[in-house]
Amino acid sequence: MNWVQTRQWLRSGKDAKVQTYLVGDSSGGNIVHHVEMAAVEKGIKVMENVLINPMFGGEERTESEKILVWTVFLPEGVDRYHPAANPFGPRGVSVKGINFHKSLVVASGLDLLRDRQVGYAEALCKAGKNVKLIFLEQATMGYAPVFIFNGLRLEYLNLL
């Protein structure tokens, strides 16, 4: 984020600001959340966050994630309350009272983590943040790159 802010060629001609959008799919959605938190802390303006099927979790498993193996995602020796998996859990940092920027969360009805993805959007909304949730009932995790690479147009892409 610091590097992006220093690049003159990225600045908008209208307002001389860098217009930054953070986009992440799956665990990249988790990264978007944590980069946004760091940007807020440093006073860096982000236009919007887009989290596509973010991989959030917690110690208490939801119905859709009971078969998911978290050991491949989290650092060795930590539990599912780790902020990488559960940003609003007991070890997470609250977004209340900070300038957390607007977010688009895309959740897939056939994704094992759909409950957490919806829960993340609900937690942002409960904290008073500007969030839009798009729930694609028949989509699976990983569908977005397939549609994009095939040149097909998804309705939610117009919202970006």
Stockholm file with secondary structure:
# STOCKHOLM 1.0

chainA/1-160         MNWVQTRQWLRSGKDAKVQTYLVGDSSGGNIVHHVEMAAVEKGIKVMENVLINPMFGGEERTESEKILVWTVFLPEGVDRYHPAANPFGPRGVSVKGINFHKSLVVASGLDLLRDRQVGYAEALCKAGKNVKLIFLEQATMGYAPVFIFNGLRLEYLNLL
#=GR chainA/1-160 SS CHHHHTCGGGBCTTTSCBCCEEEEETHHHHHHHHHHHHHHHHTCCCSEEEEESCCCCCSSCCGGGTTCCGGGTSCTTCCTTSTTTCTTSTTSCCCTTSCCCCEEEEEETTSTTHHHHHHHHHHHHHTTCCEEEEEETTCCTTHHHHHHHTTCCCGGGGGC
#=GC SS_cons         CHHHHTCGGGBCTTTSCBCCEEEEETHHHHHHHHHHHHHHHHTCCCSEEEEESCCCCCSSCCGGGTTCCGGGTSCTTCCTTSTTTCTTSTTSCCCTTSCCCCEEEEEETTSTTHHHHHHHHHHHHHTTCCEEEEEETTCCTTHHHHHHHTTCCCGGGGGC
//
